[in-house]
Amino acid sequence: MKQLYIQRKGDYEIADYKNYTDKSKEHYQELLIQYLKKTNPDKLNFNPTFLDVVDRRLRFGLAKHYGVLSLDLTEFLKYFNN
């Protein structure tokens, strides 16, 4: 399965599809928590868990839901550039 690494170079980002390391999964998990704290703090009660990135969508699960939720990766990353 291909996964996404983000490489920062100056003020823009390069998306490169490669296999994840455990560290990058942990990094995306931390970013997801930070994002939800500001945008949807009520979702933190349901243990948000980062899954993967597919087709420019960051996918994650919540304990309340049996499905998979997703965010547009571009919008998600813009949040951290401001």
C-alpha positions in Angstrom: 0.0 0.0 0.0 1.3 3.4 -0.9 1.3 6.1 1.8 2.1 9.8 1.9 5.2 11.5 3.3 5.2 15.3 3.4 8.6 17.0 2.8 8.7 20.7 3.7 11.0 22.7 1.4 10.8 26.5 2.0 7.2 27.6 2.1 5.7 24.8 0.1 5.3 21.0 0.4 6.2 18.1 -1.8 3.9 15.1 -1.6 5.8 11.8 -2.1 4.1 8.4 -1.9 6.2 5.9 -0.1 5.7 3.3 2.7 5.2 4.7 6.2 7.5 4.3 9.1 6.0 4.1 12.6 7.4 7.5 13.3 5.4 9.1 10.4 2.2 7.4 11.5 2.7 8.8 15.0 3.4 12.3 13.5 0.1 12.2 11.6 -1.7 11.0 14.7 -0.4 14.0 16.6 -1.4 16.4 13.8 -4.9 14.9 13.7 -5.3 15.4 17.4 -4.1 19.0 17.2 -6.5 19.7 14.2 -9.5 18.2 16.0 -8.8 20.1 19.2 -9.3 23.3 17.3 -11.9 22.3 14.7 -14.1 19.6 16.3 -13.1 19.1 20.0 -16.2 16.9 20.6 -14.7 14.2 18.4 -11.8 13.8 20.8 -14.2 11.9 23.1 -14.3 9.1 20.5 -10.5 8.3 20.3 -9.7 9.5 16.8 -7.1 7.2 15.2 -5.1 8.0 12.1 -5.3 5.2 9.5 -3.7 6.3 6.2 -3.7 8.7 3.3 -5.4 7.6 0.1 -6.1 9.8 -3.0 -5.2 13.0 -1.2 -7.6 12.2 1.7 -6.4 11.7 5.3 -8.5 8.8 6.7 -9.2 8.2 10.3 -11.5 6.3 12.6 -13.6 7.2 15.6 -14.7 4.8 18.3 -18.3 6.0 17.8 -18.3 5.2 14.1 -18.0 1.8 12.4 -16.8 3.4 9.2 -13.9 5.6 8.2 -13.9 9.4 8.2 -11.7 11.5 6.0 -10.4 15.0 5.5 -9.0 16.6 2.4 -5.3 16.5 2.9 -4.6 19.9 1.3 -7.1 21.6 3.6 -5.7 19.7 6.6 -2.1 20.7 5.9 -3.1 24.3 5.2 -4.3 24.5 8.8 -0.7 23.9 10.0 0.9 26.4 7.6 -1.0 29.4 9.2 
